[in-house]
Amino acid sequence: MIMIEKYVYRFISVTLLLLFWAGKAYAQQSIKLSNGTLSLEWRKGQVGWMLAVCQVRQGNKFVSFGKESGLCSLLYSKEKPSEAPLSVVQDGDTLYFPEKKFKYVYPKFQKAIAAVPMNKAGIRETFYPAVAQKEGKSIRFRQETSYGDYTAIWRLCKDFPTDIIVDLSFTASKDGFYSLPSPTVCTITEDELQWGIIPGFFQGNEIQPAFQLSYAYAQGLPAYPVLCRESTLTTLASIISNKSGITLAVIPDPGQDRNPYSIDKETHNSIWNIALSHMNSDAHLSPTAYHPVLGENQSFLKAGECTQFSFRITLADSDWYSVYKHAIYDVYEFKKILNLKDTKLSLTNRLFMLYDYVLNEKTALWNFKEYQGDTIAAQSYMSGVVGADNDAMKNSDIGAVWMLAKITGDESLNKNKLPYIEKFKMHQQVKDGFFKGVAEGQYYLWKKKIFTEEWGTHIEPIGLTYYTLMDLGNILLFEPEKQELKTLLKNGADRLLAWQQTDGSWMMAYDKKTHAPIYTDLQDLRPTFYGMLIAYRLLKNREYLNAAEKGAQWLIKEGINKGHFTGVCGDVRFVNDFATIQCAQALLDLYEVTNKKEYLEKSIEAARMYTSSIYTHPIPTQDIKIRKGKFWEDWQFSQNGLCFEHGGAMGSAVDHGPILLLSHCSLFLKMYQLTNDTLFLDMARAGALGRDAFVNSTTGVASYYWKNFDQGAGNFPHHAWWQIGWIYDYLISEVELRSEGRVKFPRGFMTPKVGSHKALGFQAGQIDGEKIDLMLRSDLVFVDNSNVDYITASDVNQKKLYVFLLNNQSKSNNIKVYFPDTQTYKNITIEPWGLEIITHNKG
């Protein structure tokens, strides 16, 4: 009995000892990071250290995003990769896109399908690190590759528990071009995909089989692991959400991205430091970042030289939008631009300068021409119009024209411009046939005496919404007695109604000669239905409202739910643009008419997507920059807060950067009121304010493209009307927001093409229930601080002047307000982003 007990004891002891050593051996094959929110574990296998667990807390359990990996990679090329376009095969045939006649975008797209952006350049070495070592709260991984020494240090972020900080470094063993991709953390299948977005390039809930629709039009995620170019990456984050509600993102650290203006020269597109992809190199869905970019800035290393790349991986139990805002606010410090704003020219004073400019017949290039027995008026358009011989003329923002005439009471504008612009609009309409009711073209060629479009020989239903229903609708708000205009409006409404398809959609365009639909590879994912809503509001025909709702339902299903939109600029083949934000405004207007909550929800959804058309990097500083011998601070050249005209692989933003036309700002303030989402508020203010470097000092006209700085209107004098329109709407919206409902003004209809801003002044507003009329005159009041904007209005009896003062800085401002009619002053202190309302009895 004793012997048996000894044997059992020895057996147990040996067994425990073996288990101890086995456990110790196993522990050496496993290494972890965890913080209560994230749990990561690597295990050593035959091929190296693989990520076996990557989980985030969801409720009371930890869940995985997808299939864990941990695969690392390195790109090498002995020679600089070629920029020649590759052949893209689609449906078994070579893709030829776009047509060569689209001269502005064709070369950009060819460059965008070269080896580097198509992720086909160089030699790719993949590996699981051979060595892993715990160093305090970090893990260091190492691998001797065929081209040098690779190190990756992982640690959990102490400030944001959903974030993992990763620092890569590589020391080359041979000369050549190198690129460091972020490791593949996890992958998911398309069936598991809820949403994916690379801001500025594409978004959606599916892989898009038509490559050009994803890569050029942002309609879904490409089937290729393309590398998105930095010049049109609006926010530096690649984000993917799965159907379990978990989001994975890769966000490069600030300071590694290019600055669009480097010391004394514009470097918006000439330097490419960061690339992002929604896939790894094996075309598996997994957010991936690259730095340096192969063949680009700082990618060439001599043997012994080192390159580094730092980024964070965010794994969160939240949707894509929350992680997107995390990148914008917490990583790229978006609010910093607001704290730096200090303008020398207020928006109010810009309005006065713009007012003077648009009435100057010489500098604003006004033309008065005889057409079919009438005098018509418009401004010269000195850029590309098919068939033009330096004779194109155009009107824009008709709502702003009539608004300015009303709020200024300007006799010259009312008598010497409006009647002839109205005649232009009337003669612009086709009077009979298949196109009865449409605007034959935005442009009039006075040598040929014809109306035409900027690009191509076609008519678009959206053009009917814009240049018949929006334009005439806005005029009728100011002049409701014009029966002839109502007839033209009805003709347009009936034509748009007749063209509506059975599913609620419209065709992209019709050929002028054959009447056949063209551009049938695209869907009209634009706010075309808005024309029907205008017709209903003015003509009260229920059939128009039914058509508007039918069109909206189709757009929600095929556009907003998928993240698909089409643009309105024909010269760039309708690449997605500011029509996206017009979809949001159109749905909001439809909600206000029908009170159907779905339209409000989808309006907000569309507006959130549009925020990805707005730049949020790099972090602005006060570093000195030099341009044309003049010193500026870095923040004054900042792109932060500016939207692009069209981005992606071939939009204007590739070369020219964002635009200074901030038509969305007033709607963003409304969105903030509806949602309490500060991103809308901050983006509106970051874009609208403090843009002195881009405003022409003589005319007050901001350049259209960021790249042109303070060049002004250039060949586009009609742009000044758009600027009057968005600035005034924005300032009124700020007054309404900050007054918390005390002040309200009725809005007209959106302006055609460029965005969501609206005209005002056709009807009295109110303050505390009292009716007031808007006024714009430079001699009513003077304010001695350019960071304080102001709007003026009068009571209906013209006895009281209301001055609404807006402090547009993050600090309090002391100002002096002077009233010339009574020669009196008022000293006022306004709190940060505050509103002060002065009631002045007229002298």
LUMTOR-101778 format. One record per residue (C-alpha): residue number from 1; x, y, z. Coordinates in steps of 0.05 Angstrom, whole numbers. Layout:
LUMTOR-101778
 num      X      Y      Z
 NUM      X      Y      Z
...
end
This chain:
LUMTOR-101778
 num      X      Y      Z
   1      0      0      0
   2     56     47     17
   3     94     29    -47
   4     31     44    -89
   5     24    112    -55
   6     97    129    -69
   7     88    108   -142
   8     25    151   -149
   9     60    210   -116
  10    119    205   -162
  11     73    198   -222
  12     34    260   -203
  13     98    299   -190
  14    127    281   -257
  15     62    296   -292
  16     56    365   -259
  17    128    380   -276
  18    116    361   -349
  19     53    403   -351
  20     91    462   -321
  21    146    458   -373
  22     94    447   -428
  23     56    509   -404
  24    120    549   -402
  25    138    525   -471
  26     68    544   -496
  27     73    612   -463
  28    136    625   -502
  29     95    611   -565
  30     41    662   -548
  31     44    737   -536
  32    -13    785   -518
  33    -37    857   -513
  34   -102    874   -478
  35   -135    932   -441
  36   -207    912   -426
  37   -231    938   -493
  38   -184    903   -541
  39   -153    834   -538
  40    -97    814   -584
  41    -57    750   -584
  42     -2    726   -631
  43     19    653   -634
  44     83    626   -663
  45     74    575   -718
  46    119    543   -769
  47    117    605   -813
  48    126    657   -757
  49     84    698   -710
  50     12    700   -733
  51    -44    742   -703
  52    -91    690   -674
  53   -138    735   -634
  54   -160    806   -651
  55   -224    823   -613
  56   -262    882   -586
  57   -311    883   -529
  58   -383    885   -552
  59   -428    887   -492
  60   -406    833   -443
  61   -365    793   -493
  62   -306    799   -540
  63   -318    790   -614
  64   -273    787   -675
  65   -278    833   -735
  66   -261    779   -785
  67   -208    727   -800
  68   -145    745   -762
  69    -79    748   -800
  70    -20    791   -779
  71     13    782   -847
  72     67    834   -860
  73     95    856   -927
  74    146    899   -962
  75    149    929  -1032
  76    215    935  -1070
  77    233    960  -1139
  78    303    968  -1166
  79    279   1020  -1216
  80    227   1075  -1209
  81    160   1044  -1230
  82    131   1066  -1297
  83     72   1114  -1300
  84     46   1083  -1364
  85    -27   1059  -1358
  86    -40    985  -1350
  87    -95    947  -1386
  88   -155    936  -1343
  89   -195    874  -1362
  90   -269    876  -1347
  91   -320    824  -1368
  92   -267    790  -1410
  93   -250    852  -1449
  94   -202    912  -1442
  95   -234    972  -1409
  96   -230   1035  -1451
  97   -250   1092  -1405
  98   -263   1149  -1408
  99   -272   1169  -1480
 100   -213   1211  -1505
 101   -259   1270  -1520
 102   -262   1282  -1445
 103   -195   1318  -1447
 104   -196   1343  -1375
 105   -203   1274  -1343
 106   -175   1225  -1394
 107   -101   1236  -1376
 108   -116   1234  -1302
 109   -150   1166  -1307
 110    -94   1138  -1349
 111    -45   1159  -1295
 112    -90   1129  -1242
 113    -86   1060  -1274
 114    -10   1057  -1276
 115     27   1002  -1238
 116     34   1038  -1171
 117    -39   1060  -1161
 118    -63    993  -1188
 119    -19    959  -1135
 120     19    920  -1189
 121     88    953  -1182
 122    151    924  -1152
 123    168    858  -1118
 124    124    841  -1059
 125    154    801  -1001
 126    104    776   -950
 127    119    744   -883
 128     98    731   -812
 129    153    759   -767
 130    205    708   -743
 131    219    743   -677
 132    172    772   -624
 133    192    802   -558
 134    151    835   -504
 135    181    902   -482
 136    140    931   -425
 137     72    947   -454
 138     96    939   -526
 139    113    880   -571
 140    172    884   -619
 141    169    841   -682
 142    229    831   -727
 143    243    799   -793
 144    305    794   -836
 145    276    801   -906
 146    310    792   -973
 147    318    867   -977
 148    335    888   -906
 149    315    889   -832
 150    241    899   -817
 151    216    919   -747
 152    145    930   -723
 153    128    955   -653
 154     56    947   -629
 155     26    979   -567
 156    -43    998   -542
 157    -61   1072   -541
 158    -69   1099   -471
 159   -115   1156   -492
 160   -163   1117   -537
 161   -175   1044   -515
 162   -199   1024   -585
 163   -133   1043   -617
 164    -69   1004   -629
 165     -7   1044   -645
 166     41   1012   -695
 167    111   1038   -713
 168    145   1006   -772
 169    218   1015   -790
 170    259    985   -845
 171    334    988   -859
 172    351    971   -931
 173    406    922   -949
 174    408    943  -1023
 175    394   1005  -1063
 176    324   1014  -1091
 177    253   1040  -1081
 178    215   1016  -1021
 179    145   1020   -992
 180    118    998   -924
 181     46    973   -924
 182     10    967   -857
 183      3    893   -836
 184    -61    856   -852
 185    -97    854   -785
 186   -161    819   -805
 187   -199    805   -869
 188   -273    798   -884
 189   -312    772   -944
 190   -360    815   -985
 191   -418    778   -952
 192   -394    805   -884
 193   -386    876   -909
 194   -433    929   -880
 195   -397    991   -905
 196   -329   1012   -931
 197   -301   1081   -945
 198   -237   1115   -965
 199   -258   1188   -958
 200   -251   1225  -1023
 201   -248   1163  -1066
 202   -304   1113  -1057
 203   -355   1083  -1009
 204   -409   1031  -1007
 205   -435    965   -981
 206   -412    921  -1038
 207   -356    906  -1086
 208   -371    942  -1151
 209   -361    896  -1212
 210   -355    956  -1259
 211   -286    982  -1243
 212   -297   1053  -1271
 213   -360   1062  -1229
 214   -322   1050  -1165
 215   -254   1081  -1181
 216   -280   1142  -1220
 217   -350   1152  -1193
 218   -344   1127  -1120
 219   -401   1079  -1131
 220   -381   1020  -1088
 221   -313    989  -1072
 222   -266    969  -1128
 223   -251    895  -1140
 224   -178    913  -1145
 225   -133    933  -1085
 226   -121   1002  -1115
 227    -77   1053  -1079
 228   -114   1119  -1070
 229    -74   1181  -1085
 230    -63   1231  -1029
 231    -85   1293  -1067
 232   -158   1270  -1065
 233   -157   1234   -999
 234   -199   1281   -958
 235   -190   1245   -891
 236   -131   1198   -881
 237   -168   1136   -860
 238   -187   1070   -892
 239   -250   1045   -856
 240   -290    981   -861
 241   -350    960   -820
 242   -377    889   -816
 243   -449    866   -807
 244   -437    852   -733
 245   -429    927   -721
 246   -353    925   -713
 247   -309    975   -750
 248   -235    967   -768
 249   -194   1026   -793
 250   -122   1044   -809
 251   -104   1117   -796
 252    -34   1142   -813
 253     -3   1187   -761
 254     -3   1262   -775
 255     61   1293   -801
 256     75   1239   -852
 257     24   1266   -902
 258     43   1317   -954
 259     31   1390   -941
 260     -5   1421  -1002
 261     40   1483   -997
 262    112   1471   -978
 263    149   1534   -955
 264    146   1572  -1021
 265    111   1529  -1072
 266     47   1491  -1084
 267     57   1416  -1073
 268    -15   1391  -1072
 269     -6   1336  -1123
 270     69   1336  -1137
 271     84   1301  -1071
 272     52   1234  -1054
 273     70   1208   -985
 274     10   1167   -963
 275    -32   1117  -1000
 276    -94   1081   -975
 277   -130   1019   -997
 278   -192    981   -976
 279   -157    915   -990
 280    -91    882   -977
 281    -47    861  -1036
 282    -84    795  -1042
 283   -150    833  -1055
 284   -180    813   -988
 285   -222    866   -954
 286   -176    896   -901
 287   -159    970   -890
 288    -87    982   -911
 289    -42   1043   -912
 290     25   1054   -948
 291     84   1099   -935
 292    127   1118   -971
 293     92   1105  -1037
 294    135   1063  -1083
 295    173   1107  -1132
 296    148   1171  -1098
 297    176   1220  -1048
 298    227   1190   -999
 299    218   1119  -1025
 300    289   1111  -1052
 301    338   1083  -1002
 302    411   1067  -1008
 303    437   1006   -972
 304    440   1022   -898
 305    387   1077   -900
 306    323   1072   -861
 307    250   1091   -871
 308    194   1092   -820
 309    118   1090   -820
 310     72   1103   -760
 311     -2   1092   -758
 312    -58   1070   -713
 313   -107   1013   -722
 314   -176   1027   -694
 315   -221    969   -676
 316   -286    993   -647
 317   -356    970   -631
 318   -386   1027   -672
 319   -405   1047   -743
 320   -360   1076   -796
 321   -381   1147   -783
 322   -359   1146   -710
 323   -290   1119   -729
 324   -286   1170   -786
 325   -299   1227   -736
 326   -247   1197   -690
 327   -195   1203   -745
 328   -217   1275   -759
 329   -221   1301   -688
 330   -176   1258   -644
 331   -120   1243   -693
 332   -120   1302   -741
 333   -144   1355   -692
 334   -195   1386   -738
 335   -216   1439   -688
 336   -147   1470   -690
 337   -163   1506   -755
 338   -220   1542   -720
 339   -175   1565   -664
 340   -125   1595   -713
 341   -176   1634   -755
 342   -161   1708   -758
 343   -187   1743   -820
 344   -172   1812   -847
 345   -233   1813   -892
 346   -301   1795   -862
 347   -353   1758   -903
 348   -398   1819   -896
 349   -347   1864   -928
 350   -335   1812   -982
 351   -409   1816   -998
 352   -402   1891  -1009
 353   -342   1881  -1055
 354   -378   1826  -1093
 355   -439   1872  -1100
 356   -395   1926  -1132
 357   -362   1874  -1177
 358   -424   1842  -1207
 359   -453   1910  -1224
 360   -390   1933  -1260
 361   -406   1918  -1333
 362   -333   1919  -1354
 363   -299   1877  -1300
 364   -357   1829  -1294
 365   -359   1821  -1370
 366   -432   1836  -1381
 367   -461   1826  -1451
 368   -526   1853  -1479
 369   -546   1820  -1545
 370   -606   1823  -1591
 371   -643   1757  -1598
 372   -709   1747  -1635
 373   -730   1819  -1623
 374   -710   1822  -1550
 375   -648   1844  -1512
 376   -618   1788  -1470
 377   -563   1796  -1419
 378   -510   1749  -1390
 379   -436   1749  -1371
 380   -380   1724  -1415
 381   -354   1654  -1403
 382   -283   1650  -1428
 383   -271   1576  -1421
 384   -287   1512  -1457
 385   -356   1510  -1490
 386   -368   1465  -1550
 387   -374   1508  -1613
 388   -355   1574  -1578
 389   -312   1627  -1612
 390   -299   1671  -1551
 391   -373   1687  -1553
 392   -403   1644  -1498
 393   -445   1680  -1445
 394   -479   1652  -1384
 395   -521   1670  -1323
 396   -514   1634  -1256
 397   -550   1634  -1190
 398   -613   1669  -1212
 399   -639   1666  -1141
 400   -579   1706  -1116
 401   -590   1758  -1172
 402   -662   1771  -1153
 403   -644   1767  -1079
 404   -590   1821  -1086
 405   -637   1865  -1125
 406   -689   1860  -1070
 407   -646   1868  -1008
 408   -606   1926  -1037
 409   -663   1960  -1074
 410   -610   1976  -1126
 411   -645   2014  -1183
 412   -590   1997  -1234
 413   -595   1923  -1219
 414   -670   1923  -1219
 415   -679   1963  -1283
 416   -616   1951  -1323
 417   -602   1877  -1310
 418   -662   1837  -1286
 419   -708   1849  -1345
 420   -655   1826  -1395
 421   -633   1766  -1353
 422   -706   1747  -1350
 423   -710   1751  -1426
 424   -649   1707  -1430
 425   -684   1655  -1387
 426   -748   1659  -1429
 427   -712   1651  -1495
 428   -670   1595  -1467
 429   -732   1550  -1464
 430   -751   1502  -1520
 431   -822   1520  -1540
 432   -846   1455  -1573
 433   -830   1384  -1591
 434   -794   1329  -1552
 435   -755   1380  -1511
 436   -811   1429  -1498
 437   -800   1462  -1430
 438   -726   1448  -1423
 439   -669   1498  -1425
 440   -636   1486  -1492
 441   -569   1502  -1461
 442   -536   1540  -1404
 443   -495   1581  -1453
 444   -513   1629  -1509
 445   -464   1636  -1567
 446   -478   1705  -1593
 447   -440   1697  -1659
 448   -481   1636  -1678
 449   -543   1660  -1642
 450   -555   1592  -1609
 451   -562   1564  -1539
 452   -518   1505  -1524
 453   -488   1461  -1469
 454   -417   1465  -1444
 455   -401   1394  -1466
 456   -435   1351  -1518
 457   -500   1357  -1556
 458   -549   1330  -1507
 459   -604   1350  -1458
 460   -606   1324  -1386
 461   -669   1318  -1343
 462   -628   1347  -1285
 463   -615   1407  -1330
 464   -690   1416  -1335
 465   -695   1415  -1259
 466   -638   1465  -1255
 467   -648   1516  -1311
 468   -724   1514  -1317
 469   -754   1495  -1251
 470   -702   1521  -1201
 471   -687   1586  -1239
 472   -758   1603  -1257
 473   -782   1580  -1190
 474   -735   1628  -1154
 475   -757   1686  -1199
 476   -830   1671  -1185
 477   -817   1674  -1110
 478   -798   1747  -1119
 479   -847   1762  -1176
 480   -906   1714  -1167
 481   -950   1754  -1215
 482   -909   1735  -1277
 483   -959   1689  -1313
 484   -914   1677  -1373
 485   -861   1650  -1327
 486   -912   1605  -1294
 487   -930   1577  -1362
 488   -857   1563  -1377
 489   -850   1531  -1308
 490   -910   1486  -1322
 491   -882   1466  -1389
 492   -818   1445  -1355
 493   -855   1408  -1300
 494   -898   1370  -1350
 495   -837   1351  -1391
 496   -800   1325  -1329
 497   -861   1287  -1309
 498   -867   1255  -1378
 499   -794   1235  -1377
 500   -798   1199  -1310
 501   -789   1124  -1316
 502   -837   1074  -1286
 503   -790   1060  -1228
 504   -785   1134  -1211
 505   -718   1148  -1243
 506   -696   1191  -1302
 507   -647   1178  -1358
 508   -580   1213  -1354
 509   -588   1250  -1419
 510   -620   1251  -1489
 511   -585   1264  -1554
 512   -610   1330  -1584
 513   -616   1302  -1654
 514   -639   1230  -1645
 515   -674   1238  -1578
 516   -642   1172  -1558
 517   -618   1163  -1486
 518   -542   1170  -1479
 519   -492   1156  -1424
 520   -533   1094  -1409
 521   -475   1065  -1370
 522   -493   1114  -1315
 523   -554   1123  -1272
 524   -584   1191  -1256
 525   -564   1188  -1182
 526   -577   1262  -1174
 527   -632   1306  -1144
 528   -673   1309  -1208
 529   -737   1296  -1169
 530   -729   1364  -1136
 531   -758   1397  -1198
 532   -823   1361  -1186
 533   -824   1387  -1114
 534   -814   1459  -1138
 535   -871   1450  -1188
 536   -916   1425  -1133
 537   -900   1482  -1086
 538   -914   1535  -1138
 539   -969   1503  -1180
 540  -1002   1459  -1125
 541  -1013   1400  -1171
 542  -1013   1337  -1129
 543   -988   1296  -1189
 544   -921   1333  -1184
 545   -913   1316  -1110
 546   -928   1243  -1124
 547   -874   1244  -1178
 548   -825   1277  -1130
 549   -836   1223  -1078
 550   -830   1168  -1130
 551   -764   1197  -1153
 552   -740   1206  -1082
 553   -756   1134  -1065
 554   -717   1109  -1125
 555   -657   1153  -1107
 556   -659   1128  -1035
 557   -659   1055  -1058
 558   -607   1060  -1114
 559   -566   1118  -1089
 560   -565   1135  -1015
 561   -572   1065   -988
 562   -513   1044  -1030
 563   -472   1108  -1025
 564   -477   1118  -1100
 565   -482   1187  -1132
 566   -471   1218  -1200
 567   -446   1288  -1214
 568   -471   1344  -1258
 569   -407   1368  -1293
 570   -410   1343  -1365
 571   -338   1361  -1381
 572   -314   1310  -1331
 573   -365   1257  -1352
 574   -409   1268  -1291
 575   -360   1247  -1237
 576   -394   1253  -1169
 577   -394   1324  -1142
 578   -436   1375  -1104
 579   -500   1342  -1130
 580   -491   1296  -1071
 581   -505   1352  -1021
 582   -563   1374  -1064
 583   -593   1305  -1054
 584   -590   1318   -979
 585   -624   1386   -986
 586   -676   1360  -1034
 587   -696   1304   -987
 588   -698   1353   -929
 589   -745   1398   -968
 590   -788   1338   -986
 591   -791   1321   -912
 592   -814   1391   -895
 593   -871   1385   -945
 594   -893   1313   -929
 595   -869   1305   -856
 596   -847   1235   -873
 597   -790   1216   -827
 598   -754   1172   -877
 599   -737   1233   -920
 600   -706   1268   -860
 601   -665   1206   -841
 602   -640   1197   -912
 603   -624   1270   -918
 604   -580   1266   -857
 605   -548   1202   -884
 606   -531   1236   -950
 607   -503   1297   -913
 608   -458   1252   -872
 609   -431   1220   -935
 610   -419   1288   -964
 611   -373   1306   -906
 612   -323   1258   -939
 613   -319   1309   -997
 614   -286   1357   -948
 615   -212   1360   -931
 616   -191   1349   -859
 617   -115   1344   -865
 618    -58   1361   -855
 619    -61   1392   -786
 620    -52   1468   -796
 621      4   1506   -763
 622     29   1577   -758
 623     93   1561   -797
 624    111   1616   -846
 625     98   1604   -920
 626    119   1650   -977
 627     79   1665  -1040
 628     98   1719  -1090
 629    143   1753  -1038
 630     88   1757   -986
 631     90   1720   -920
 632     31   1677   -897
 633     19   1628   -841
 634      8   1555   -859
 635    -64   1554   -835
 636    -82   1609   -885
 637    -66   1562   -942
 638   -100   1503   -907
 639   -148   1459   -946
 640   -183   1439   -882
 641   -258   1452   -888
 642   -258   1460   -963
 643   -298   1414  -1008
 644   -276   1386  -1074
 645   -312   1398  -1139
 646   -300   1325  -1156
 647   -248   1279  -1126
 648   -228   1207  -1134
 649   -183   1182  -1189
 650   -198   1234  -1243
 651   -234   1294  -1212
 652   -211   1366  -1214
 653   -184   1359  -1142
 654   -128   1313  -1166
 655    -90   1372  -1195
 656   -127   1434  -1171
 657   -145   1415  -1100
 658   -211   1433  -1067
 659   -254   1493  -1085
 660   -271   1558  -1048
 661   -345   1553  -1065
 662   -377   1533   -999
 663   -449   1524  -1020
 664   -461   1469   -969
 665   -446   1510   -907
 666   -516   1535   -893
 667   -544   1464   -898
 668   -490   1438   -852
 669   -512   1488   -799
 670   -583   1462   -808
 671   -557   1390   -801
 672   -523   1410   -737
 673   -589   1436   -710
 674   -624   1371   -730
 675   -571   1323   -704
 676   -527   1360   -654
 677   -469   1331   -693
 678   -412   1381   -686
 679   -376   1357   -749
 680   -428   1394   -791
 681   -419   1457   -750
 682   -343   1455   -750
 683   -337   1438   -823
 684   -383   1496   -842
 685   -342   1546   -802
 686   -274   1517   -822
 687   -293   1524   -895
 688   -328   1591   -895
 689   -283   1634   -851
 690   -213   1664   -856
 691   -199   1652   -929
 692   -161   1716   -943
 693   -106   1681   -983
 694   -158   1660  -1035
 695   -197   1725  -1042
 696   -178   1775  -1095
 697   -163   1841  -1060
 698   -194   1883  -1115
 699   -259   1847  -1129
 700   -273   1806  -1066
 701   -282   1745  -1111
 702   -251   1681  -1085
 703   -215   1637  -1135
 704   -255   1576  -1153
 705   -198   1526  -1145
 706   -151   1524  -1085
 707    -91   1521  -1132
 708   -107   1590  -1160
 709   -102   1625  -1092
 710   -123   1698  -1099
 711   -129   1700  -1175
 712   -203   1717  -1169
 713   -257   1704  -1219
 714   -211   1696  -1279
 715   -252   1669  -1337
 716   -313   1658  -1294
 717   -344   1725  -1273
 718   -411   1690  -1260
 719   -379   1654  -1201
 720   -388   1718  -1161
 721   -463   1706  -1159
 722   -453   1637  -1129
 723   -408   1669  -1076
 724   -460   1722  -1060
 725   -512   1667  -1054
 726   -474   1620  -1008
 727   -444   1673   -964
 728   -509   1708   -950
 729   -546   1643   -937
 730   -490   1621   -891
 731   -490   1685   -850
 732   -566   1684   -842
 733   -561   1611   -821
 734   -510   1629   -768
 735   -557   1683   -742
 736   -615   1634   -739
 737   -572   1581   -705
 738   -543   1626   -653
 739   -609   1660   -638
 740   -638   1592   -619
 741   -701   1604   -659
 742   -713   1677   -644
 743   -695   1696   -715
 744   -722   1661   -777
 745   -722   1676   -852
 746   -758   1638   -908
 747   -714   1604   -960
 748   -724   1597  -1035
 749   -702   1539  -1078
 750   -631   1513  -1086
 751   -586   1544  -1137
 752   -571   1501  -1199
 753   -511   1455  -1203
 754   -463   1478  -1149
 755   -496   1462  -1084
 756   -550   1470  -1033
 757   -551   1545  -1016
 758   -616   1583  -1025
 759   -640   1653  -1039
 760   -673   1697   -986
 761   -709   1764   -983
 762   -771   1747  -1024
 763   -812   1746   -961
 764   -806   1778   -892
 765   -771   1742   -836
 766   -783   1751   -762
 767   -750   1765   -697
 768   -788   1745   -635
 769   -850   1742   -679
 770   -842   1812   -708
 771   -836   1817   -783
 772   -770   1843   -811
 773   -741   1853   -881
 774   -669   1839   -899
 775   -626   1897   -922
 776   -557   1899   -952
 777   -526   1968   -953
 778   -456   1989   -937
 779   -476   2056   -906
 780   -521   2031   -850
 781   -470   2011   -799
 782   -395   2003   -790
 783   -360   1950   -748
 784   -286   1957   -731
 785   -268   1882   -726
 786   -262   1839   -788
 787   -274   1776   -747
 788   -344   1800   -732
 789   -394   1793   -789
 790   -461   1827   -789
 791   -528   1824   -823
 792   -579   1881   -823
 793   -655   1881   -827
 794   -710   1932   -818
 795   -779   1930   -788
 796   -835   1934   -839
 797   -846   2008   -822
 798   -773   2025   -836
 799   -765   2057   -767
 800   -719   2007   -733
 801   -654   1976   -757
 802   -634   1908   -731
 803   -560   1892   -732
 804   -541   1819   -721
 805   -469   1814   -700
 806   -432   1747   -707
 807   -366   1735   -671
 808   -331   1685   -716
 809   -273   1669   -671
 810   -259   1621   -613
 811   -245   1681   -568
 812   -284   1740   -543
 813   -281   1803   -583
 814   -289   1876   -563
 815   -319   1916   -620
 816   -342   1986   -635
 817   -406   1994   -676
 818   -418   2061   -711
 819   -485   2085   -738
 820   -474   2141   -789
 821   -546   2165   -790
 822   -543   2185   -716
 823   -467   2190   -711
 824   -468   2146   -649
 825   -424   2089   -625
 826   -436   2027   -585
 827   -381   1987   -551
 828   -398   1913   -547
 829   -363   1850   -522
 830   -383   1787   -558
 831   -368   1718   -530
 832   -334   1664   -573
 833   -379   1645   -631
 834   -432   1690   -601
 835   -488   1732   -628
 836   -508   1802   -607
 837   -570   1836   -633
 838   -574   1912   -633
 839   -639   1949   -645
 840   -625   2018   -672
 841   -677   2072   -680
 842   -665   2105   -746
 843   -645   2178   -745
end
